[in-house]
Amino acid sequence: MTVSELGKILSEMSQNAPHGKRVAKIHLFGVKYADVILRNGFSVKEIVTASGINQSYETEVSKGIKLSEYVLPKE
């Protein structure tokens, strides 16, 4: 998986989030893809830039990555 692919996924998750749930979906992205991001040494900044969402959401993706040590997403 590439930074561009992750950016596309992040963009879709963000855009398709129900009203008032955008930040939660961005956290979920961080949780779901933390392993890929960390294993490949990808930059959160580059992923957020590739997604086209506001750069301020870098913090929220980072929070999701940190949460990934403690939570599992429901599927």
PyMOL commands that place a pseudoatom at each C-alpha (Angstrom):
pseudoatom trace, name=CA, resn=MET, resi=1, chain=A, elem=C, hetatm=0, pos=[0.000, 0.000, 0.000]
pseudoatom trace, name=CA, resn=THR, resi=2, chain=A, elem=C, hetatm=0, pos=[1.245, 3.479, -0.856]
pseudoatom trace, name=CA, resn=VAL, resi=3, chain=A, elem=C, hetatm=0, pos=[0.821, 6.925, 0.671]
pseudoatom trace, name=CA, resn=SER, resi=4, chain=A, elem=C, hetatm=0, pos=[-1.511, 7.803, -2.216]
pseudoatom trace, name=CA, resn=GLU, resi=5, chain=A, elem=C, hetatm=0, pos=[-3.698, 4.766, -1.576]
pseudoatom trace, name=CA, resn=LEU, resi=6, chain=A, elem=C, hetatm=0, pos=[-3.873, 5.565, 2.131]
pseudoatom trace, name=CA, resn=GLY, resi=7, chain=A, elem=C, hetatm=0, pos=[-4.728, 9.178, 1.287]
pseudoatom trace, name=CA, resn=LYS, resi=8, chain=A, elem=C, hetatm=0, pos=[-7.587, 8.032, -0.930]
pseudoatom trace, name=CA, resn=ILE, resi=9, chain=A, elem=C, hetatm=0, pos=[-8.944, 5.747, 1.812]
pseudoatom trace, name=CA, resn=LEU, resi=10, chain=A, elem=C, hetatm=0, pos=[-8.687, 8.541, 4.387]
pseudoatom trace, name=CA, resn=SER, resi=11, chain=A, elem=C, hetatm=0, pos=[-10.475, 10.942, 2.061]
pseudoatom trace, name=CA, resn=GLU, resi=12, chain=A, elem=C, hetatm=0, pos=[-13.310, 8.475, 1.449]
pseudoatom trace, name=CA, resn=MET, resi=13, chain=A, elem=C, hetatm=0, pos=[-13.687, 7.665, 5.160]
pseudoatom trace, name=CA, resn=SER, resi=14, chain=A, elem=C, hetatm=0, pos=[-13.770, 11.362, 5.983]
pseudoatom trace, name=CA, resn=GLN, resi=15, chain=A, elem=C, hetatm=0, pos=[-16.233, 12.319, 3.242]
pseudoatom trace, name=CA, resn=ASN, resi=16, chain=A, elem=C, hetatm=0, pos=[-18.571, 9.384, 3.915]
pseudoatom trace, name=CA, resn=ALA, resi=17, chain=A, elem=C, hetatm=0, pos=[-18.699, 9.949, 7.681]
pseudoatom trace, name=CA, resn=PRO, resi=18, chain=A, elem=C, hetatm=0, pos=[-22.172, 10.548, 9.116]
pseudoatom trace, name=CA, resn=HIS, resi=19, chain=A, elem=C, hetatm=0, pos=[-22.878, 14.071, 10.339]
pseudoatom trace, name=CA, resn=GLY, resi=20, chain=A, elem=C, hetatm=0, pos=[-20.883, 14.778, 13.491]
pseudoatom trace, name=CA, resn=LYS, resi=21, chain=A, elem=C, hetatm=0, pos=[-18.736, 11.638, 13.143]
pseudoatom trace, name=CA, resn=ARG, resi=22, chain=A, elem=C, hetatm=0, pos=[-15.935, 12.911, 10.902]
pseudoatom trace, name=CA, resn=VAL, resi=23, chain=A, elem=C, hetatm=0, pos=[-13.275, 13.050, 13.617]
pseudoatom trace, name=CA, resn=ALA, resi=24, chain=A, elem=C, hetatm=0, pos=[-14.237, 9.578, 14.860]
pseudoatom trace, name=CA, resn=LYS, resi=25, chain=A, elem=C, hetatm=0, pos=[-13.834, 8.200, 11.321]
pseudoatom trace, name=CA, resn=ILE, resi=26, chain=A, elem=C, hetatm=0, pos=[-10.408, 9.828, 11.062]
pseudoatom trace, name=CA, resn=HIS, resi=27, chain=A, elem=C, hetatm=0, pos=[-9.421, 8.211, 14.373]
pseudoatom trace, name=CA, resn=LEU, resi=28, chain=A, elem=C, hetatm=0, pos=[-10.737, 4.903, 13.000]
pseudoatom trace, name=CA, resn=PHE, resi=29, chain=A, elem=C, hetatm=0, pos=[-8.541, 5.302, 9.921]
pseudoatom trace, name=CA, resn=GLY, resi=30, chain=A, elem=C, hetatm=0, pos=[-5.524, 5.681, 12.206]
pseudoatom trace, name=CA, resn=VAL, resi=31, chain=A, elem=C, hetatm=0, pos=[-6.510, 2.582, 14.176]
pseudoatom trace, name=CA, resn=LYS, resi=32, chain=A, elem=C, hetatm=0, pos=[-7.177, 0.433, 11.093]
pseudoatom trace, name=CA, resn=TYR, resi=33, chain=A, elem=C, hetatm=0, pos=[-4.067, 1.409, 9.157]
pseudoatom trace, name=CA, resn=ALA, resi=34, chain=A, elem=C, hetatm=0, pos=[-1.569, 2.016, 11.974]
pseudoatom trace, name=CA, resn=ASP, resi=35, chain=A, elem=C, hetatm=0, pos=[0.310, -1.183, 11.217]
pseudoatom trace, name=CA, resn=VAL, resi=36, chain=A, elem=C, hetatm=0, pos=[0.760, -0.291, 7.537]
pseudoatom trace, name=CA, resn=ILE, resi=37, chain=A, elem=C, hetatm=0, pos=[1.749, 3.289, 8.356]
pseudoatom trace, name=CA, resn=LEU, resi=38, chain=A, elem=C, hetatm=0, pos=[4.253, 2.339, 11.050]
pseudoatom trace, name=CA, resn=ARG, resi=39, chain=A, elem=C, hetatm=0, pos=[5.725, -0.697, 9.271]
pseudoatom trace, name=CA, resn=ASN, resi=40, chain=A, elem=C, hetatm=0, pos=[6.451, 1.374, 6.161]
pseudoatom trace, name=CA, resn=GLY, resi=41, chain=A, elem=C, hetatm=0, pos=[7.535, 4.523, 7.988]
pseudoatom trace, name=CA, resn=PHE, resi=42, chain=A, elem=C, hetatm=0, pos=[4.930, 6.624, 6.208]
pseudoatom trace, name=CA, resn=SER, resi=43, chain=A, elem=C, hetatm=0, pos=[4.489, 10.233, 7.260]
pseudoatom trace, name=CA, resn=VAL, resi=44, chain=A, elem=C, hetatm=0, pos=[1.074, 11.166, 8.633]
pseudoatom trace, name=CA, resn=LYS, resi=45, chain=A, elem=C, hetatm=0, pos=[1.553, 14.592, 7.080]
pseudoatom trace, name=CA, resn=GLU, resi=46, chain=A, elem=C, hetatm=0, pos=[2.047, 13.058, 3.611]
pseudoatom trace, name=CA, resn=ILE, resi=47, chain=A, elem=C, hetatm=0, pos=[-1.028, 10.839, 4.007]
pseudoatom trace, name=CA, resn=VAL, resi=48, chain=A, elem=C, hetatm=0, pos=[-3.220, 13.755, 5.081]
pseudoatom trace, name=CA, resn=THR, resi=49, chain=A, elem=C, hetatm=0, pos=[-1.863, 15.873, 2.215]
pseudoatom trace, name=CA, resn=ALA, resi=50, chain=A, elem=C, hetatm=0, pos=[-2.607, 13.057, -0.245]
pseudoatom trace, name=CA, resn=SER, resi=51, chain=A, elem=C, hetatm=0, pos=[-6.151, 12.804, 1.124]
pseudoatom trace, name=CA, resn=GLY, resi=52, chain=A, elem=C, hetatm=0, pos=[-6.944, 16.455, 0.446]
pseudoatom trace, name=CA, resn=ILE, resi=53, chain=A, elem=C, hetatm=0, pos=[-8.489, 16.982, 3.880]
pseudoatom trace, name=CA, resn=ASN, resi=54, chain=A, elem=C, hetatm=0, pos=[-7.431, 19.846, 6.138]
pseudoatom trace, name=CA, resn=GLN, resi=55, chain=A, elem=C, hetatm=0, pos=[-3.894, 19.492, 7.531]
pseudoatom trace, name=CA, resn=SER, resi=56, chain=A, elem=C, hetatm=0, pos=[-5.259, 20.050, 11.035]
pseudoatom trace, name=CA, resn=TYR, resi=57, chain=A, elem=C, hetatm=0, pos=[-6.502, 16.442, 10.917]
pseudoatom trace, name=CA, resn=GLU, resi=58, chain=A, elem=C, hetatm=0, pos=[-2.912, 15.162, 11.130]
pseudoatom trace, name=CA, resn=THR, resi=59, chain=A, elem=C, hetatm=0, pos=[-3.316, 15.246, 14.907]
pseudoatom trace, name=CA, resn=GLU, resi=60, chain=A, elem=C, hetatm=0, pos=[-6.459, 13.113, 14.714]
pseudoatom trace, name=CA, resn=VAL, resi=61, chain=A, elem=C, hetatm=0, pos=[-4.788, 10.479, 12.507]
pseudoatom trace, name=CA, resn=SER, resi=62, chain=A, elem=C, hetatm=0, pos=[-1.878, 10.374, 14.962]
pseudoatom trace, name=CA, resn=LYS, resi=63, chain=A, elem=C, hetatm=0, pos=[-4.310, 9.877, 17.847]
pseudoatom trace, name=CA, resn=GLY, resi=64, chain=A, elem=C, hetatm=0, pos=[-5.849, 6.939, 15.993]
pseudoatom trace, name=CA, resn=ILE, resi=65, chain=A, elem=C, hetatm=0, pos=[-2.431, 5.386, 15.462]
pseudoatom trace, name=CA, resn=LYS, resi=66, chain=A, elem=C, hetatm=0, pos=[-1.708, 5.679, 19.186]
pseudoatom trace, name=CA, resn=LEU, resi=67, chain=A, elem=C, hetatm=0, pos=[-5.128, 4.231, 20.039]
pseudoatom trace, name=CA, resn=SER, resi=68, chain=A, elem=C, hetatm=0, pos=[-4.407, 1.206, 17.849]
pseudoatom trace, name=CA, resn=GLU, resi=69, chain=A, elem=C, hetatm=0, pos=[-2.336, -0.261, 20.685]
pseudoatom trace, name=CA, resn=TYR, resi=70, chain=A, elem=C, hetatm=0, pos=[-5.457, -0.439, 22.844]
pseudoatom trace, name=CA, resn=VAL, resi=71, chain=A, elem=C, hetatm=0, pos=[-8.524, -0.877, 20.631]
pseudoatom trace, name=CA, resn=LEU, resi=72, chain=A, elem=C, hetatm=0, pos=[-9.810, -3.056, 17.812]
pseudoatom trace, name=CA, resn=PRO, resi=73, chain=A, elem=C, hetatm=0, pos=[-12.298, -1.743, 15.237]
pseudoatom trace, name=CA, resn=LYS, resi=74, chain=A, elem=C, hetatm=0, pos=[-15.729, -3.350, 14.981]
pseudoatom trace, name=CA, resn=GLU, resi=75, chain=A, elem=C, hetatm=0, pos=[-16.378, -4.832, 11.570]
for i in range(1, 75): cmd.bond("trace and resi %d" % i, "trace and resi %d" % (i + 1))
show_as sticks, trace
zoom trace
